Amino acid sequence: MSTAPLVPGMVIGGVVISCLGAASTHYLEEKNPSVKSVGRDFIIGAIMVMMILQLLPESSTYLIEYILALIPLSLASTATSGGGDTGVEVKVGVPRF
């Protein structure tokens, strides 16, 4: 299993579950959700995504990569820019001295 979608998947799952919990608390109980309940829901969502990644690795990896592809290019390019292109070609294999 690739670890690339693990952290973004945990963040996405935590945010979705905590938003659902906060919305249900706000609309059903008519009170503002506490930081403790939102944090608890975030941890539950992150653990749930980790369990789903263990059970369905290919499907969930594809889904997380698809969701990450929906991020606007301006955000993705600023997040991944590491100083520009250096022009150095990386060669993989047995070194030939």
C-alpha positions in Angstrom: 0.0 0.0 0.0 1.3 3.4 -0.9 1.5 5.9 2.0 1.0 8.9 -0.3 -2.8 9.1 0.1 -2.7 8.2 3.8 -2.2 11.6 5.4 -4.5 13.5 3.0 -7.1 10.8 3.4 -7.0 11.0 7.1 -7.4 14.8 6.9 -10.3 14.5 4.5 -12.0 11.8 6.6 -11.5 13.7 9.8 -12.9 16.9 8.3 -15.9 15.2 6.8 -16.8 13.3 10.0 -16.2 16.4 12.2 -18.4 18.6 9.9 -21.2 16.0 10.0 -21.0 15.8 13.8 -20.9 19.5 14.2 -23.9 20.0 11.9 -25.9 17.3 13.6 -25.2 18.9 17.0 -26.1 22.3 15.7 -29.3 21.4 14.0 -30.7 18.6 16.1 -29.8 19.8 19.6 -29.8 23.5 18.8 -26.5 24.2 20.5 -23.0 25.0 19.3 -20.7 22.0 19.2 -17.8 22.0 21.7 -14.1 21.8 20.6 -13.9 18.4 22.4 -16.7 16.9 20.3 -15.3 18.2 17.1 -11.8 16.9 17.9 -13.2 13.5 18.9 -15.1 13.3 15.6 -12.0 14.3 13.7 -10.0 11.5 15.3 -12.9 9.0 14.6 -12.9 10.1 11.0 -9.2 9.7 10.6 -9.2 6.2 12.2 -12.1 5.2 10.0 -10.2 6.2 6.8 -7.1 4.2 8.0 -9.3 1.2 8.6 -10.9 1.6 5.1 -7.5 1.9 3.6 -6.5 -1.4 5.1 -9.6 -3.2 3.9 -10.0 -1.7 0.4 -6.5 -0.3 -0.6 -7.0 0.0 -4.3 -10.5 1.5 -4.3 -9.8 3.9 -1.5 -6.5 5.0 -2.9 -8.2 5.8 -6.2 -10.9 7.7 -4.5 -8.5 9.8 -2.4 -6.3 10.6 -5.4 -9.5 11.6 -7.3 -10.5 14.0 -4.5 -7.0 15.4 -4.4 -7.2 16.0 -8.1 -10.2 18.3 -7.5 -8.0 20.8 -5.7 -7.5 23.9 -7.9 -4.2 24.0 -9.7 -3.1 27.2 -8.0 -3.3 25.6 -4.6 -1.6 22.4 -5.8 1.2 24.3 -7.6 2.0 26.5 -4.6 2.0 23.5 -2.2 4.3 21.4 -4.4 6.7 24.0 -5.6 10.1 23.2 -4.3 12.4 25.8 -5.9 11.8 25.2 -9.6 13.3 22.9 -12.2 17.1 22.3 -11.7 17.5 20.6 -15.1 19.3 17.7 -13.5 18.4 14.3 -15.0 17.9 11.5 -12.5 19.2 8.2 -13.7 18.1 5.0 -12.0 20.0 1.7 -12.2 23.5 0.3 -11.7 26.1 3.1 -11.5 28.7 3.1 -14.3 31.9 4.7 -13.2 
